[in-house]
Amino acid sequence: MRVDHDLTGAITVRRPVSADRVMWITPDRVFYVGLLGVPATRNFGAISLYVALESPVSISVDGGEWQTGNVAVVQPYTSHRVACDARHIAVIHVEPESVDCASLPALLQQTSGLVACDDFRARVQKFHGDLIRNGRQADAPMFDFDELVFGQRLRARSVDPRIARVLDRIRRDPSSQALAQDCAEQVHLSFSRFLHLFKSEVGVSFRSFRTWKRARSLLHYVVDQSTTLTDVALGAGYPDS
C-alpha cells in the first residue's frame, strides 16, 4: 500500500506489489509496515517506535548490547541498530517539535530501548489489519493518526511564533537550501539570537533539524519504483545521489 499526503495532511492510499506493506506519511507522523533491511546504524530526528508484528525485534542502542522483545522506543537523534527475523515490521515516527513532550503517553517518554507494552503492540497489529482491509476509508476527514495509533490525540507543542514560522517554512519545503541567516532575517532576529532561540524551542540545533527534515522528505520517493536515486537526491536538495 502506498500513502501520499499534501501539506494539509490529506491522505491518499495506494496499494503496492505486496498487499500488507504500508507507508502512511503526514507532515509530523509516519506509519510504516514493510521490510526492515540490514541492521545498519540509524539515527532519526523523530521519536521512533519499532513494533513486532510476528517475530520479536532486537535492538542495540548507542553500540550497547542487543535486547530482544516486541516493542522498542528510540528517542530523537539516538544512534541504534534494529534487527528482526520476520519479513515485515512496523515502524512509527513522531516528530518531536510537533508535540508537547511533557504530556506524551508514558510509552513515548521511555528511555531508548525495549519497553513492555503488549496493549500498544496489539493496537498496532489491529490498525495494520484494518488499514489493509479498509484502505479506502483513509480518505475520510476523520482519519486521524494519533487516535488510531496511540488511542488519543497527542497535544501540540507551544512554540515561539517566530520559530513556528521557520518550522513551517522547512516543513513546507524540506529540500530548500535556506540558511540559518536567511531564517533569522525572516523573523527579524540576530543570527546568534535565532540559533539560541531555535535550539531552546525545538530541542536541537537548526543544522541538525534541517538535515533530518531533508532526509525525511526522501520517504515520499521510496515506493515510486520509476524514480532513480539521482532524481530522489536532486528532489530532496542534495547535489548528487
C-alpha positions in Angstrom: 0.0 0.0 0.0 1.3 3.4 -0.9 0.3 6.5 1.1 0.8 10.1 -0.1 -0.2 13.4 1.6 -0.2 17.1 0.8 0.9 19.9 3.1 -2.6 20.0 4.8 -2.2 16.4 5.9 -4.7 15.0 3.4 -4.2 11.3 2.8 -4.2 9.2 -0.3 -3.7 5.4 -0.1 -2.4 3.2 -3.0 -1.7 -0.5 -2.9 1.8 -1.8 -3.8 3.0 -5.2 -5.0 2.7 -6.7 -1.5 -0.8 -6.0 -0.1 0.4 -6.0 3.5 3.1 -3.3 3.1 2.0 0.2 4.2 3.6 3.7 4.3 1.3 6.4 5.7 3.0 9.8 5.9 1.6 13.0 7.4 3.7 16.2 8.0 4.5 15.1 11.5 3.9 11.3 11.6 5.0 8.2 9.8 3.4 4.7 9.9 5.4 2.1 8.0 5.0 -1.7 7.7 7.4 -3.4 5.4 11.0 -4.7 5.1 13.4 -3.6 7.8 16.6 -4.1 5.9 20.0 -4.9 7.4 20.8 -3.8 11.0 22.8 -0.7 9.9 23.2 2.2 12.3 20.2 4.5 12.3 19.8 8.0 13.7 16.5 9.7 13.2 15.3 13.1 14.3 12.0 11.6 15.4 10.7 9.6 18.3 10.8 6.1 16.7 8.8 3.0 17.7 9.6 -0.5 16.4 6.8 -3.0 16.8 7.0 -6.7 16.2 4.1 -8.0 14.0 5.3 -11.6 14.1 8.8 -12.4 15.4 10.3 -10.3 18.1 12.6 -7.3 17.3 16.2 -6.9 18.5 17.7 -3.5 19.2 21.1 -2.1 20.2 21.2 1.5 21.4 24.4 3.5 21.1 26.5 0.4 20.5 25.2 -1.4 23.6 24.2 -5.0 24.0 21.4 -6.4 21.8 18.0 -6.7 23.5 15.0 -8.7 22.2 11.3 -8.0 22.7 8.1 -6.9 21.0 8.2 -3.1 21.3 11.2 -0.7 21.2 11.3 3.1 21.5 14.2 5.3 20.4 14.4 9.0 21.3 15.4 11.5 18.7 19.0 11.7 17.4 20.0 8.5 19.1 22.1 6.0 17.2 20.8 2.5 17.2 20.5 -0.8 15.2 17.5 -2.9 14.8 17.0 -6.5 13.5 14.0 -8.8 13.1 13.7 -12.3 11.7 10.2 -11.7 10.3 9.8 -10.3 6.8 7.8 -7.3 8.0 8.0 -4.9 10.9 6.0 -1.8 12.0 7.9 1.4 12.4 6.3 4.7 13.7 7.9 8.1 13.7 6.6 11.1 15.7 8.2 14.5 15.0 9.2 15.8 18.5 8.7 19.5 17.6 5.1 18.8 16.9 4.1 17.5 20.3 4.3 18.7 23.9 6.9 16.2 25.2 5.9 16.6 28.8 2.3 15.4 28.2 3.2 12.5 25.9 2.0 9.0 26.8 4.4 7.2 29.0 5.4 4.9 26.2 6.8 7.8 24.1 8.8 9.1 27.1 10.7 5.9 27.8 14.4 5.8 27.7 15.6 4.3 24.3 15.4 0.5 24.3 12.8 -2.2 24.8 9.5 -1.4 26.5 6.8 -3.7 27.9 3.7 -2.6 26.1 1.6 -5.5 24.8 -1.5 -3.4 24.6 0.2 -1.0 22.2 1.5 -3.8 20.1 -2.0 -5.3 19.8 -3.4 -1.9 18.8 -0.7 -1.5 16.0 -1.4 -5.1 14.8 -5.1 -4.4 14.7 -4.7 -1.0 13.0 -2.4 -2.5 10.3 -5.0 -5.2 9.6 -7.8 -2.7 9.5 -5.8 -0.4 7.2 -5.1 -3.2 4.7 -8.8 -4.3 4.7 -10.3 -0.9 4.5 -7.6 1.3 3.0 -10.0 3.5 1.0 -11.5 4.7 4.3 -8.2 6.6 4.8 -9.5 9.3 2.5 -12.2 10.2 5.1 -11.6 13.5 7.0 -12.0 11.7 10.4 -8.9 9.5 9.6 -6.7 10.7 12.5 -3.3 9.2 13.0 -2.8 9.8 16.8 -6.2 8.4 17.8 -5.9 5.4 15.6 -2.3 4.5 16.5 -2.0 5.8 20.1 -5.6 5.9 21.2 -5.5 9.6 21.9 -4.7 12.9 20.3 -1.1 14.0 21.2 -1.0 17.6 22.5 0.7 20.0 20.2 3.8 21.9 21.4 3.6 25.6 22.1 6.4 27.2 20.1 7.6 30.8 19.9 5.7 32.3 16.9 9.0 33.4 15.2 10.4 29.8 15.4 7.0 28.4 14.4 7.3 30.4 11.1 10.7 28.9 10.4 9.4 25.4 11.3 6.5 25.8 8.9 8.9 27.1 6.2 11.1 24.0 6.5 8.1 21.6 6.7 6.6 23.0 3.5 9.9 22.9 1.6 12.4 20.5 3.3 14.7 20.4 0.3 15.1 24.2 0.4 18.7 25.5 0.7 17.6 28.2 3.1 20.4 29.1 5.6 20.0 29.9 9.2 20.9 33.5 8.4 18.0 33.7 6.0 15.6 32.4 8.5 16.9 34.8 11.2 16.3 37.7 8.9 12.8 36.4 8.0 11.8 36.6 11.7 13.8 39.8 12.5 16.3 38.2 14.9 20.1 38.4 15.0 21.9 35.3 13.8 23.1 34.3 17.3 19.8 35.0 18.9 18.0 33.0 16.3 20.3 30.0 16.7 19.9 30.1 20.5 16.1 30.5 20.4 15.7 27.8 17.8 17.6 25.2 19.9 15.7 26.3 23.0 12.3 25.9 21.4 12.9 22.9 19.3 15.5 21.0 21.4 18.0 20.5 18.6 20.3 22.8 16.5 19.0 24.4 13.3 21.5 22.5 11.2 20.6 19.1 12.7 16.9 19.8 12.3 17.2 20.9 8.7 19.3 17.9 7.8 16.7 15.5 9.3 13.8 17.1 7.5 15.6 16.8 4.2 16.4 13.2 4.8 12.8 12.6 5.9 11.5 14.0 2.7 13.1 11.0 0.9 10.3 8.8 2.2 7.9 10.3 -0.4 10.1 8.6 -3.1 10.7 5.1 -1.6 7.6 3.5 -3.1 8.0 5.0 -6.5 9.9 2.4 -8.5 10.1 4.6 -11.5 12.2 7.2 -9.7 16.0 6.9 -9.8 18.4 7.6 -7.0 19.6 10.7 -8.8 16.0 12.0 -9.1 15.5 11.4 -5.4 18.7 13.1 -4.4 18.1 16.2 -6.5 14.4 16.4 -5.5 15.5 16.4 -1.8 18.1 19.2 -2.4 21.2 17.1 -2.4 23.9 17.8 -5.1 24.1 14.2 -6.3 22.9 10.7 -5.5 
